[in-house]
């Protein structure tokens, strides 16, 4: 039985497989999204395994800035006295609590600016942490406002977590379309809630449509060009 479908040379098939498997890359545009202790600047200034911004000797989280007027977060290490840990997808074992050591209002917020392309769509992803040790139903839920702003506000949404376990992380996303070459992403614990813990971890900003890596695209084009030349020679021989 003959196969009437198009034939693909083995070499071209291999190239297509390589391109499909690794030729598309969605790079994370956010810096230090897992809150790693870059440069070993983290200090345990609370004695409980955290670097609290409102406590003497605090250090800034690499790659991040405090939201003006609401600097009240703390940077938590792997070994801490709170019964909490980083999200499962975190590679650094560090995370952030936006309510601060004292849980005083206004709660804290952090932000950073990433390079974007006007008109392109992006996805802001992050993990929201909550715990039955510190959160409850209703106004005691972990409440986090995530937003993206360029030349004008682009997107903003309130995220809530009512935990059922002592160390709970939920994956959240916010989609926005950039209006300029720079976009500021911001995370702010909502002070209208009485949260005692609003965890943040695993932050990423990725293009909504992945772009082929230049090397992979060139390899595919080269392979397809070779396939076309081979087919042309076969046609000429047959004639």
C-alpha positions as CSV (number, residue, x, y, z in Angstrom):
1,X,0.0,0.0,0.0
2,X,1.4,3.4,-1.0
3,X,1.3,6.4,1.4
4,X,-0.1,9.4,-0.4
5,X,1.0,11.8,2.4
6,X,4.0,14.1,2.1
7,X,7.4,12.5,2.6
8,X,9.9,14.3,4.9
9,X,13.6,13.4,4.7
10,X,15.0,12.0,7.9
11,X,17.4,15.0,8.3
12,X,14.5,17.5,8.0
13,X,12.4,15.5,10.4
14,X,15.2,15.6,13.0
15,X,15.5,19.4,12.5
16,X,11.7,19.8,13.0
17,X,11.9,17.7,16.1
18,X,14.7,19.8,17.6
19,X,12.8,23.0,16.8
20,X,9.6,21.7,18.3
21,X,11.4,20.5,21.5
22,X,13.7,23.4,22.3
23,X,13.4,26.0,19.6
24,X,10.8,28.1,21.4
25,X,11.9,30.0,24.5
26,X,9.8,32.1,26.9
27,X,12.4,33.9,28.9
28,X,11.6,35.2,32.4
29,X,12.0,39.0,32.2
30,X,11.7,39.5,36.0
31,X,14.9,39.7,38.0
32,X,15.3,37.4,41.0
33,X,11.7,36.1,40.9
34,X,12.5,33.4,43.5
35,X,14.0,36.0,46.0
36,X,17.4,34.3,46.1
37,X,20.0,35.6,48.5
38,X,22.1,37.1,45.7
39,X,25.4,38.5,46.9
40,X,24.8,37.0,50.4
41,X,23.2,40.2,51.6
42,X,20.3,38.7,53.6
43,X,20.6,39.1,57.4
44,X,18.6,37.5,60.2
45,X,17.8,40.7,61.9
46,X,14.7,39.3,63.7
47,X,16.4,36.3,65.2
48,X,13.6,34.2,63.7
49,X,15.1,33.6,60.2
50,X,13.9,36.7,58.4
51,X,15.2,40.0,57.2
52,X,12.5,42.5,58.2
53,X,12.5,45.9,56.6
54,X,11.2,47.7,59.7
55,X,13.9,46.2,61.9
56,X,17.3,47.7,62.3
57,X,20.0,46.4,59.9
58,X,17.6,45.4,57.2
59,X,18.8,44.8,53.6
60,X,16.9,45.3,50.4
61,X,16.0,42.3,48.3
62,X,18.2,42.1,45.2
63,X,16.3,43.1,42.1
64,X,13.4,44.6,43.9
65,X,12.4,48.0,45.3
66,X,10.0,48.9,48.1
67,X,6.7,50.6,47.0
68,X,6.9,54.2,48.3
69,X,5.1,54.7,51.6
70,X,4.4,51.0,52.2
71,X,7.8,49.4,53.0
72,X,6.7,46.8,55.5
73,X,7.6,43.4,54.1
74,X,10.1,40.9,55.3
75,X,12.4,38.4,53.5
76,X,12.1,35.0,54.9
77,X,14.8,32.3,54.9
78,X,14.6,28.5,54.7
79,X,15.2,28.0,58.4
80,X,12.7,30.2,60.2
81,X,10.5,30.2,63.3
82,X,7.2,30.8,61.6
83,X,6.4,27.3,60.4
84,X,6.5,28.4,56.8
85,X,8.5,27.5,53.7
86,X,9.0,28.7,50.1
87,X,6.6,27.5,47.4
88,X,7.4,24.1,45.9
89,X,8.6,25.6,42.6
90,X,11.2,27.9,44.3
91,X,14.8,27.1,43.8
92,X,16.3,29.4,46.4
93,X,14.3,28.5,49.6
94,X,13.7,32.3,50.2
95,X,10.3,34.0,50.0
96,X,8.6,37.2,51.0
97,X,5.8,38.1,53.5
98,X,4.3,41.4,52.6
99,X,2.7,42.0,56.1
100,X,6.0,42.4,57.8
101,X,7.2,41.1,61.1
102,X,4.9,43.2,63.2
103,X,1.8,42.8,60.9
104,X,1.3,46.6,61.2
105,X,-0.6,48.6,58.6
106,X,-0.1,49.7,55.9
107,X,1.2,46.4,54.8
108,X,4.2,46.2,52.5
109,X,4.7,46.2,48.7
110,X,7.6,45.5,46.3
111,X,8.1,46.3,42.7
112,X,10.5,46.2,39.8
113,X,10.7,47.5,36.2
114,X,11.2,45.1,33.3
115,X,11.9,45.7,29.6
116,X,8.9,45.2,27.3
117,X,7.8,45.9,23.8
118,X,4.9,48.2,23.2
119,X,1.9,46.3,21.8
120,X,3.1,42.9,23.0
121,X,1.2,40.8,25.5
122,X,2.8,39.4,28.6
123,X,1.9,37.1,31.5
124,X,2.8,38.0,35.0
125,X,2.9,34.8,37.1
126,X,3.5,34.4,40.8
127,X,2.7,32.2,43.8
128,X,0.5,33.6,46.6
129,X,1.2,32.2,50.1
130,X,-1.2,31.7,53.0
131,X,-1.4,29.7,56.1
132,X,-4.0,28.5,58.6
133,X,-1.6,29.6,61.3
134,X,-1.9,33.2,60.3
135,X,-5.0,33.6,57.9
136,X,-8.6,32.8,58.2
137,X,-11.9,33.2,56.2
138,X,-13.3,36.5,55.1
139,X,-11.2,39.6,55.9
140,X,-8.4,37.4,57.4
141,X,-7.6,36.0,54.0
142,X,-4.2,36.6,52.4
143,X,-5.0,39.5,50.1
144,X,-2.6,40.7,47.4
145,X,-3.0,43.4,44.7
146,X,-0.9,42.6,41.6
147,X,-0.5,45.3,38.9
148,X,1.4,46.3,35.8
149,X,2.0,49.9,34.7
150,X,3.7,51.5,31.8
151,X,3.0,54.9,30.4
152,X,-0.4,54.3,32.0
153,X,-1.9,51.7,34.3
154,X,-2.2,48.4,32.3
155,X,-3.8,45.8,34.5
156,X,-4.5,45.3,38.2
157,X,-6.3,42.6,40.2
158,X,-6.9,41.5,43.8
159,X,-6.0,37.9,44.7
160,X,-7.3,36.2,47.8
161,X,-6.3,33.0,49.4
162,X,-8.3,31.3,52.2
163,X,-5.9,28.5,53.2
164,X,-6.8,24.9,54.2
165,X,-3.2,24.0,55.3
166,X,-0.4,25.5,57.3
167,X,1.8,26.2,54.3
168,X,-0.3,26.8,51.2
169,X,0.8,28.3,47.8
170,X,-1.5,29.0,44.9
171,X,-0.4,29.9,41.4
172,X,-1.8,33.1,40.0
173,X,-1.5,35.0,36.7
174,X,-2.1,38.5,35.4
175,X,-2.1,39.3,31.6
176,X,-1.3,42.7,30.3
177,X,-0.4,44.4,27.0
178,X,2.6,46.7,27.2
179,X,2.3,50.3,26.1
180,X,6.0,51.3,26.3
181,X,9.5,49.9,26.4
182,X,9.4,49.6,30.2
183,X,6.7,48.1,32.5
184,X,6.6,48.2,36.3
185,X,5.2,45.2,38.1
186,X,4.0,45.7,41.6
187,X,2.8,43.5,44.5
188,X,1.0,45.1,47.4
189,X,-0.6,43.4,50.4
190,X,-4.2,44.8,50.8
191,X,-4.4,46.7,54.1
192,X,-8.2,46.6,54.1
193,X,-7.8,43.0,55.1
194,X,-6.5,41.8,58.5
195,X,-4.0,39.3,57.1
196,X,-1.1,38.2,59.3
197,X,0.6,36.6,56.3
198,X,0.7,37.4,52.6
199,X,3.3,35.3,51.0
200,X,4.9,36.0,47.6
201,X,7.2,33.8,45.6
202,X,8.1,32.5,42.0
203,X,7.5,35.7,40.2
204,X,7.9,35.7,36.4
205,X,7.1,37.9,33.4
206,X,7.0,36.1,30.1
207,X,5.8,37.0,26.6
208,X,2.3,35.6,25.9
209,X,3.6,34.2,22.6
210,X,7.0,32.5,22.8
211,X,9.6,33.6,20.2
212,X,11.8,31.1,18.4
213,X,15.5,31.3,19.5
214,X,17.6,32.8,16.6
215,X,19.9,29.8,16.5
216,X,17.1,27.3,16.2
217,X,15.2,29.3,13.6
218,X,18.4,29.6,11.5
219,X,19.0,25.9,11.8
220,X,15.5,25.1,10.7
221,X,15.7,27.4,7.7
222,X,19.0,25.9,6.7
223,X,17.6,22.4,6.9
224,X,14.5,23.2,4.9
225,X,16.7,24.9,2.3
226,X,18.8,21.8,2.0
227,X,15.7,19.7,1.7
228,X,14.4,21.9,-1.1
229,X,17.7,21.6,-3.0
230,X,17.6,17.8,-2.6
231,X,14.1,17.6,-3.9
232,X,15.0,19.8,-6.9
233,X,17.9,17.5,-7.9
234,X,15.6,14.5,-7.7
235,X,13.1,16.2,-10.0
236,X,15.8,17.0,-12.5
237,X,17.1,13.4,-12.5
238,X,13.7,12.1,-13.0
239,X,13.2,14.3,-16.1
